[in-house]
Amino acid sequence: MIYLDTSVLGALFFREPNAVELLTRLETAKDAFAVSAWTLTEMAGVGALKERTGQTSSSGRAAALAAFHRFVADSATQFETDPGDYRTAAVLLDAPSLALRAGDALHLAITRRLRASLFTLDRRQADAARHYGITLFA
């Protein structure tokens, strides 16, 4: 199973310059895709930020999020965020040298619980995943 981080999904559905490359990589994947309820929240935040900063219009934001939700319904399994994920994320944040953000630690905790590989574009999060023995999708 491949847990898709918001950095990948945001780039893909808001058509950032690397979207075609990401799509190609996902099309070659042999494993199932996973997202979490937290991913839904973060994607809404990405859309809101892109609209506020003029990177997309209201209709562009709505279209990107609708496409994302269709993808989740058709091609991914959505997992709920477990109460234990928050406790695990708090422990993962206990390594100041990794400089993890709380939301990224939550993604790592969920990925770990699911025993999935992580697909992320965030170097800091990828470094932390390696540190904690979480496999990265390459």
N, C-alpha and C positions, 0 to 999 in steps of 0.2 A: 504494500500500500504506500502511496506517495501523498504526504500531507502538503497541500499547496498553501504557501504563505501569501499573505496579502500583497507583498511586494511583487510577486509574480502575477497574481490575479489583477492587481491594479494596472500594471504595465500592459497586460494582455487586453483587458476590456476597455481601458481608456486609450488604447492604440498608441502607446509610446513607441519610439523608434525601434525598439528591440522586440516588438510584439510578434512579428513574423517568425523570428528565430525561436522565440519561446513556444509558439504554436507548433513549430516543427519538432521541437524537443518533446513536447507533450504527446504529439501524434505517434512518436516512436516508442513511447513508454509501454511497457508490458504489464505494469501493475495498475490496480484500481486507484482512483483519486479520492482524497478525503479533504474535507474542510470542516470547520467547527462553527458553532453558533457565534463565537468570538469573531471569526472571519466575516460573518455577515455584518456585524457592527463596524468592523474596521473598513470594509468596503463602502459602507454608507458614509463613513468619515472621509474616505478618499474622494468620493464623489462630491461631498459638500465642500471640501477644501479646493478641489479643482474648479468648482463653480465660483466660489468666493474669490479665487485668485485670477479668474478670467481664462483659465486653461480649457474650460468647456462651458457650454451654455446649459441652461436648465433642461432643455430637451436632449442635449448630448449626454448630460448626467443621467437622465431618466432612461435613455436608450442603453447606455453602458450597463447600468445596474439591472435593467430588465434582461439583457443578454447574459449577465453574470448569473442571475437567478435561474434562467433557463438551463445554463450549463450545469449548475448545481443539481437541479431537478433531473436532468437527463444523463449526466456523465460523472457525477461524484456522489459520495456518501457524506451526508452531513451528520456530524457527531455533536451531541450536546456537550457543553462545558461542565465537567464534573466538579463538585465542591473540592475534591482532593487536588484538582489541577491548580487551584489557587494556592493551596499550601505548598505544592511542589514548586510552583513558580516563585514563591517567596524564598524557598531554599536556593533555587537557581540564581536568584538575585544576590545571594550572600557572597558572591565572588566579585568584589569591586573592580578588579583588574579587567574583567570582561566588559564592563560598562554596558550591560544589557538594559534595555528599557523594559518596563513591567509587561507591556503587551507582547513583546517578543519572548519574554520568559514564559508567558502563558502559552504561546504557540509551541514553544519547546516542551513544556510540560505535557501538553495534549499529544504532541508527536511521540513523546516517550511512552505515554500511557498506551497509545495505539500500536506501539512497536512499528512505527512507519518510518519511511525515509522522508526527509525534509527537502522541499524544493523552495529555495529562497534566493533572492538577489541581494539580500542584506549581508554584507561581509561580516559585520560584527555578530549578527545572529548565527551565521555559518561558523564563525570561529568558536562561538559558545557551544554550538551543536557538537563540533569536533571535540571540544574540551570535555563535554558530558557524554561522549560516546554515542551520539545520535548520528545515524547514517545520513549522508547528504545524497540527494538525487543529482547525478551529474550528467 
